[in-house]
Amino acid sequence: MKDIPGQFETQNNTKTDEIDLLALAGAIWSKWYFIAAASVLGILCAFLYASYCVTPTYQSRVSFFVYNNPNQISQSGTVNNSDLQAAESLATTYSKILKSNTMLDAVLANLNGRAAVSRSSVSGMVNASVVKDTQLLEVTVTSASPETAYAIALSFSETAPDEIVRITKAGSVEVVDQPELSYAKSSPRTSKILLMGAMAGALIAAAGIVVHNLLDKTIYTSEDISKGVNISFLGKIPSINAENDKASGWKPEDASLSAPAEPAARHGGRGKSDSEEISHRRLLNNDSSFDIKEAYVKLRTSLMFCMTADNSRPCKSFAVTSPNPSEGKSLTAANIAVSFAMLGKRVLLIDADMRKPNQHRLWNLNISGGLSDLLIDSARHDVVKIADLPLWIVCTGTVPPNPSELLSTEYMKNFIHESSEKYDYVIIDTPPINTVADAQIISTYVDGIVLIARSGETGIDELSAAISAAAVSDGHLCGVVLNNLEAKYMAYGYKTKYRYKYKYKTTSQY
């Protein structure tokens, strides 16, 4: 694996943001169900709008034919071209006259009470237009009442021919199509409104997805890491199915160090404590699913090829940390230790997270002493040996009031150096590096730092800040591990197609 220098320029941690149109298109496509739901909601809203917010209207039409003169057709039976052009010009003029106050007053007088309307209301109902490239005039009357629309259109057909000739003193007008009483709604056009509602819902949903993806800095895949920061990628760990994973089976050689099971009544009759449930379902073991074991094999291989900052030798001691709490660093550190131990390597796992210790719960250990006690009294032997594995664990011990000061002592530095000579690998579970300085302190004692990011929770800015914190302490950053990755983001799918029945052979000779 390519070695990554321990020094990082802080200002270069985060890469320049670029809009990936293909990625945005993929994000939109992956949320097709959300867009479909938004379209359905848009259709529902459009239907409610068309049904309750839009007043239905009805139309009645009357059309006229315009002559330049009554004798427009010549004796030869042909139509004179100049007469046609003159008639078309007259039609345009007549269309304006049809909307004039004089014409509207004549139409209202002809209504003779058939519709209670005013001139201004009639003006708003009437639309007069010329049919393009013809001598036809069309008057369309639109009203909330079909009877009113028909009455006004009928009045136009009775009044307009004589009134237009009277006003213009030229040409003539003849009714072509008489108006009809129609109860068919001209608006709203429900199908069109529903289509617009569906399109609006889909567009709003797509826009929301795009905006969310542009603003969302959360890490989901390894590609998010490679695009966001300059750091080596060590591996990805899939989310562990806690319900289906079998018990780990790892217990201390000294049975007295196992935490006693709590009363069965408290746990639904199973007689297992919370710590037992955590360790039994999550720690790497021979019965873990193939994808879990394969993920840790790849991670272990990556760590075996990590070199020290001076490239003089492979790294033997690792500080495992994360940008924030609850990102899976403790479980990952424990499983890294198990993975190396399964390979036959002598491994020491140290819980240096004195503020929120977790290894004793993961391993179901009942021990009062630990790291803090060892640093104060080197004669103590608070190291727990795990049965059937060359794995030893040092828990936090008595929680001190000043963890950072205790970890900064020469005792801690010497303890790690001596342990690195005694064991093949030393794995140290440290507090989140963005939260307290403990991880930065420990990073100066170890060969390399392993950052744990949690898929769907860790932000790219938080990961960048963690890289900067490691650089400030002059720590050697080996790379990042993406934890709790959903199955759809994993690059391989052996779980259903392949089931290798191999097991690690371990004995109690360690």
FENBEL-V99298 format. One record per residue. N is the residue number from 1. SS is DSSP state (hx for helix, st for strand, lp for the rest). Layout:
# FENBEL-V99298
N;SS
N;SS
This chain:
# FENBEL-V99298
1;lp
2;lp
3;lp
4;lp
5;lp
6;lp
7;lp
8;lp
9;lp
10;hx
11;hx
12;hx
13;lp
14;st
15;lp
16;lp
17;lp
18;lp
19;lp
20;lp
21;hx
22;hx
23;hx
24;hx
25;hx
26;hx
27;hx
28;hx
29;hx
30;hx
31;lp
32;hx
33;hx
34;hx
35;hx
36;hx
37;hx
38;hx
39;hx
40;hx
41;hx
42;hx
43;hx
44;hx
45;hx
46;hx
47;hx
48;hx
49;hx
50;hx
51;hx
52;hx
53;lp
54;lp
55;lp
56;lp
57;st
58;st
59;st
60;st
61;st
62;st
63;st
64;st
65;st
66;st
67;st
68;lp
69;lp
70;lp
71;lp
72;lp
73;st
74;lp
75;lp
76;lp
77;lp
78;lp
79;st
80;lp
81;hx
82;hx
83;hx
84;hx
85;hx
86;hx
87;hx
88;hx
89;hx
90;hx
91;hx
92;hx
93;hx
94;hx
95;hx
96;hx
97;hx
98;lp
99;lp
100;lp
101;hx
102;hx
103;hx
104;hx
105;hx
106;hx
107;hx
108;hx
109;hx
110;hx
111;hx
112;lp
113;lp
114;lp
115;lp
116;lp
117;lp
118;lp
119;hx
120;hx
121;hx
122;hx
123;hx
124;hx
125;hx
126;st
127;st
128;st
129;st
130;st
131;lp
132;lp
133;lp
134;lp
135;lp
136;st
137;st
138;st
139;st
140;st
141;st
142;st
143;st
144;lp
145;lp
146;hx
147;hx
148;hx
149;hx
150;hx
151;hx
152;hx
153;hx
154;hx
155;hx
156;hx
157;hx
158;hx
159;hx
160;hx
161;hx
162;hx
163;hx
164;hx
165;hx
166;hx
167;hx
168;hx
169;lp
170;lp
171;lp
172;st
173;st
174;st
175;st
176;st
177;st
178;lp
179;lp
180;lp
181;lp
182;lp
183;lp
184;lp
185;lp
186;lp
187;st
188;lp
189;lp
190;hx
191;hx
192;hx
193;hx
194;hx
195;hx
196;hx
197;hx
198;hx
199;hx
200;hx
201;hx
202;hx
203;hx
204;hx
205;hx
206;hx
207;hx
208;hx
209;hx
210;hx
211;hx
212;hx
213;hx
214;hx
215;hx
216;lp
217;lp
218;st
219;lp
220;lp
221;lp
222;hx
223;hx
224;hx
225;hx
226;hx
227;hx
228;hx
229;st
230;lp
231;lp
232;lp
233;st
234;st
235;st
236;st
237;st
238;st
239;lp
240;lp
241;lp
242;lp
243;lp
244;lp
245;lp
246;lp
247;lp
248;lp
249;lp
250;lp
251;lp
252;st
253;lp
254;lp
255;hx
256;hx
257;hx
258;st
259;lp
260;lp
261;lp
262;lp
263;lp
264;hx
265;hx
266;hx
267;hx
268;lp
269;lp
270;lp
271;lp
272;lp
273;lp
274;hx
275;hx
276;hx
277;hx
278;hx
279;hx
280;hx
281;hx
282;hx
283;lp
284;lp
285;lp
286;lp
287;lp
288;lp
289;lp
290;hx
291;hx
292;hx
293;hx
294;hx
295;hx
296;hx
297;hx
298;hx
299;hx
300;hx
301;hx
302;hx
303;hx
304;hx
305;lp
306;lp
307;st
308;lp
309;lp
310;lp
311;lp
312;lp
313;lp
314;st
315;lp
316;lp
317;st
318;st
319;st
320;st
321;st
322;st
323;lp
324;lp
325;lp
326;lp
327;lp
328;lp
329;hx
330;hx
331;hx
332;hx
333;hx
334;hx
335;hx
336;hx
337;hx
338;hx
339;hx
340;hx
341;hx
342;hx
343;lp
344;lp
345;lp
346;lp
347;st
348;st
349;st
350;st
351;st
352;lp
353;lp
354;lp
355;lp
356;lp
357;lp
358;lp
359;hx
360;hx
361;hx
362;hx
363;lp
364;lp
365;st
366;lp
367;lp
368;lp
369;lp
370;lp
371;hx
372;hx
373;hx
374;hx
375;hx
376;hx
377;lp
378;lp
379;lp
380;lp
381;lp
382;lp
383;lp
384;st
385;st
386;st
387;lp
388;lp
389;lp
390;lp
391;st
392;st
393;st
394;st
395;lp
396;lp
397;lp
398;lp
399;lp
400;lp
401;lp
402;lp
403;hx
404;hx
405;hx
406;hx
407;hx
408;lp
409;lp
410;hx
411;hx
412;hx
413;hx
414;hx
415;hx
416;hx
417;hx
418;hx
419;hx
420;hx
421;hx
422;hx
423;lp
424;lp
425;st
426;st
427;st
428;st
429;st
430;lp
431;lp
432;lp
433;lp
434;lp
435;lp
436;lp
437;lp
438;hx
439;hx
440;hx
441;hx
442;hx
443;hx
444;lp
445;lp
446;lp
447;lp
448;st
449;st
450;st
451;st
452;st
453;st
454;st
455;lp
456;lp
457;lp
458;lp
459;st
460;hx
461;hx
462;hx
463;hx
464;hx
465;hx
466;hx
467;hx
468;hx
469;hx
470;hx
471;hx
472;hx
473;lp
474;lp
475;lp
476;lp
477;st
478;st
479;st
480;st
481;st
482;st
483;st
484;st
485;st
486;lp
487;hx
488;hx
489;hx
490;lp
491;lp
492;lp
493;lp
494;hx
495;hx
496;hx
497;hx
498;lp
499;lp
500;lp
501;lp
502;lp
503;lp
504;lp
505;lp
506;lp
507;lp
508;lp
509;lp
510;lp
